[in-house]
């Protein structure tokens, strides 16, 4: 893990579950819960992670940024999701930090100090774990996110819903009439 950071067994297990998670938000057995524990962990961690990355430099301006741009654009009954949010800021900064590359003109996480960044990320994961443990018990492998809150609902009088899906905004059909 990170030098100088004490990581609890629960947090280490959470990281393993996240690393093993393929990003699926499927509720295959229709029990109303997303099947993968990684979804629950990331749902609880993401807002804390995003703030942990940017706050070392932005400080109190982090709260102002929340009013200008949402931290996340989660799956919702409207169908479209993950269009807006701090995803790009966080990804670009974290990708550049360990290599010392220039992502932005300023390194945000840990104000450019890798150890301070790691400590803040572990702390934010631990906070997410504490919230999930209080709500769902001590075993991270058993934690589940609510799949019903992101079911797509249709406008008008149609009472049916459907599972949320990450559909493309742009779709293209290509037809090849001959073989090369």
URFEN-V398991 format. One record per residue. N is the residue number from 0. RES is the residue in one letter. PHI is phi in radians with two decimals (NA if undefined). PSI is psi as a letter, one per 30 degrees, with the letter a starting at -180 (* if undefined). Layout:
BEGIN
N:RES:PHI:PSI
N:RES:PHI:PSI
END
This chain:
BEGIN
0:X:NA:b
1:X:-1.59:k
2:X:-1.12:k
3:X:1.36:g
4:X:-1.96:k
5:X:-1.55:k
6:X:-1.94:k
7:X:-1.27:l
8:X:-1.00:e
9:X:-1.10:e
10:X:-1.17:e
11:X:-1.11:e
12:X:-1.15:e
13:X:-1.06:e
14:X:-1.09:e
15:X:-1.07:e
16:X:-1.14:e
17:X:-1.15:e
18:X:-1.17:e
19:X:-1.44:f
20:X:-1.25:k
21:X:-1.64:g
22:X:1.57:f
23:X:-1.17:k
24:X:-2.03:h
25:X:-1.38:k
26:X:-1.97:i
27:X:-1.10:e
28:X:-1.64:g
29:X:0.96:h
30:X:-1.57:g
31:X:1.52:g
32:X:-2.21:k
33:X:-1.18:k
34:X:-1.13:e
35:X:-1.62:k
36:X:-1.11:f
37:X:-1.00:e
38:X:-1.12:e
39:X:-1.13:e
40:X:-1.12:e
41:X:-1.17:e
42:X:-1.04:e
43:X:-1.35:e
44:X:-1.45:e
45:X:-0.88:e
46:X:-1.08:e
47:X:-1.26:e
48:X:-1.05:e
49:X:-1.05:e
50:X:-1.16:e
51:X:-1.04:e
52:X:-1.21:e
53:X:-1.57:f
54:X:-1.18:f
55:X:-1.03:e
56:X:-1.75:e
57:X:-1.32:f
58:X:0.94:b
59:X:-1.15:f
60:X:-1.21:f
61:X:-1.02:e
62:X:-1.12:e
63:X:-1.18:e
64:X:-1.06:e
65:X:-1.03:e
66:X:-1.36:f
67:X:-1.55:e
68:X:-2.51:k
69:X:-1.15:k
70:X:-1.11:e
71:X:-2.54:l
72:X:-2.23:i
73:X:-1.14:l
74:X:-0.97:k
75:X:-2.58:l
76:X:-1.08:f
77:X:-1.35:f
78:X:1.77:e
79:X:-1.38:k
80:X:-2.70:l
81:X:1.06:g
82:X:-1.51:e
83:X:-2.03:l
84:X:2.39:a
85:X:-1.60:g
86:X:-0.92:e
87:X:-1.14:e
88:X:-1.04:e
89:X:-1.16:e
90:X:-1.07:e
91:X:-1.12:e
92:X:-1.21:e
93:X:-1.19:e
94:X:-1.16:e
95:X:-1.43:e
96:X:-1.05:e
97:X:-1.12:e
98:X:-1.47:f
99:X:1.26:g
100:X:-1.30:l
101:X:-1.56:j
102:X:-1.56:d
103:X:-1.85:l
104:X:-1.20:f
105:X:-2.21:k
106:X:-1.48:k
107:X:-1.56:e
108:X:-1.09:k
109:X:1.10:g
110:X:0.95:h
111:X:1.64:f
112:X:-1.60:j
113:X:-1.04:e
114:X:-1.14:e
115:X:-1.16:e
116:X:-1.08:e
117:X:-1.01:e
118:X:-1.08:e
119:X:-1.21:e
120:X:-1.18:e
121:X:-1.11:e
122:X:-1.10:e
123:X:-1.17:e
124:X:-1.16:e
125:X:-1.09:e
126:X:-1.11:e
127:X:-1.11:e
128:X:-1.11:e
129:X:-1.10:e
130:X:-1.11:e
131:X:-1.17:e
132:X:-1.09:e
133:X:-1.12:e
134:X:-1.53:e
135:X:-2.26:g
136:X:1.78:l
137:X:-1.52:f
138:X:-1.69:j
139:X:-0.98:e
140:X:-1.13:f
141:X:-1.67:f
142:X:-1.28:k
143:X:-2.40:k
144:X:-1.59:l
145:X:-1.33:j
146:X:-1.45:f
147:X:-1.26:f
148:X:-1.27:f
149:X:-1.93:g
150:X:-1.13:k
151:X:-1.32:k
152:X:-1.95:k
153:X:-1.64:k
154:X:-1.33:l
155:X:1.58:b
156:X:-1.74:g
157:X:-1.37:j
158:X:-1.41:f
159:X:-1.23:l
160:X:-2.19:l
161:X:-2.42:l
162:X:-1.05:k
163:X:-1.18:k
164:X:-2.44:k
165:X:-1.51:i
166:X:-1.58:l
167:X:-1.31:l
168:X:-1.40:e
169:X:-1.98:k
170:X:-2.19:k
171:X:-2.43:k
172:X:-1.99:k
173:X:-2.05:k
174:X:-2.09:k
175:X:-1.87:j
176:X:-1.48:f
177:X:-2.35:l
178:X:-1.68:k
179:X:-1.14:*
END
